Amino acid sequence: MKRKLVFGIALLSSMALYTSAQDSPASVLSKLEEGDSTEILSTVSSSEVDSIIKSSKVSKSDTTRIKFGKRAIIIVENGDDTNVEFKDYDWKKGSGDFDEPFSKHKKKTGFDPHWAGVEIGINGLMNSDHSTTLKGDAAFLDLNMGKSINFNINFLEYGIPLTKKSVGLVTGMGIEFNNFRFSNDITLNEVNGVIGADSSYINGGISLSKTKLATTYLNIPLLMEFQVPAGSHKIFISGGIVGGLKLGSHTKVVYDKGGDKQKDKNRSDFNLATLRYGFHARVGYRFLKLYATYYPVALFEKDKGPEVYPFNVGIVLLDF
C-alpha cells in the first residue's frame, strides 16, 4: 500500500518537475524500486524547486517523507495500517544523513509595524488656548463634531527594527479625508484675501440642512513603536510626527428650494495650509486599535483666516 502511494506521488511529482532535468520519470521510479532506503535529490533550475524523497525503515513501521520546497508528505505504514499526512516543513541542513528529522516551519515573529489600514474618527478644531470653544473671529467655524468625520486609508507601511522584535521605526503613506461639519448655517467665503463666513444663504431665507468643509491630504508618518510582550504584537504603543501635503479641498451646502433638494459645491484653495505636520499617537491591544493626531500648524495660512488648529481621534476598522 505504502509503495503504491510513493510510486503514485513520485510519478506525479517527477512528471511535473523532472521534464527538464537529466532523469526521466521512468528512471526516478527505477531508483525508488532499488530498496527500502532511497534518496533522490535534484534541482530544477528553471523553477528552483527542490524535490527530496526519503524512505526509512524504523523497527516495525516504514516511514517515507517526500518534500517539495516547504511542503512535506509523510507516509507511515505500520502493519496493515497506512497513514498519509500533508504538512508545512523546513528541511534542516545537516550532514546529509537522511534519518535526520524534519522540523516544523515557524511563523515569523519579528518586528511588525502598525500603520497600514482603514480608520474612521471625528475631527475637531481648537483655538490657540487649546479650547474647542471657538470665540471671536473664529466663532463661525463652530463644528458639529459628531458629524465631522475623519476617514483614513493608510495604504503603505514599512518597519525599521531597532531591536529584534519589540522596538522599531515606522513609516509609510496614507490618504486622509476630513469633513468639518459646521453647526451654523454658513459656508466659507474669501474677502480681500481673508477667509470669513458667507451668510448669504440664511440672509436669503434659505435654511441649510448640511454645510461643511472637506479636505484631502497625503500623509507620511515617522513613528517610534514599542510592542509588549516582544514579538507577540498583542499590545503596541507608537508616537511621532505625520507630515501632510494638501491634495484638494471644497465646501458643500445642501438645502431645500421649492421642495427640491439642492447641492452647491465649491472647489477652492480656501487659504488652507498646503504643507503641515502633526503629532500622532497610536495604541492597540489585539483587535482594538486607536489613533489621535493634533496639528500645531493652523488650518488656514497665517493672517488669511481664523487661527484654529485641527485634531482627530478615531479607531482602526481594518489593518493590513
Summary of the structure (lengths in Angstrom):
residues: 320
radius of gyration: 32.3
end to end distance: 45.7
largest distance: 98.5
contacts: 939
relative contact order: 0.12
helix: 12%
strand: 55%
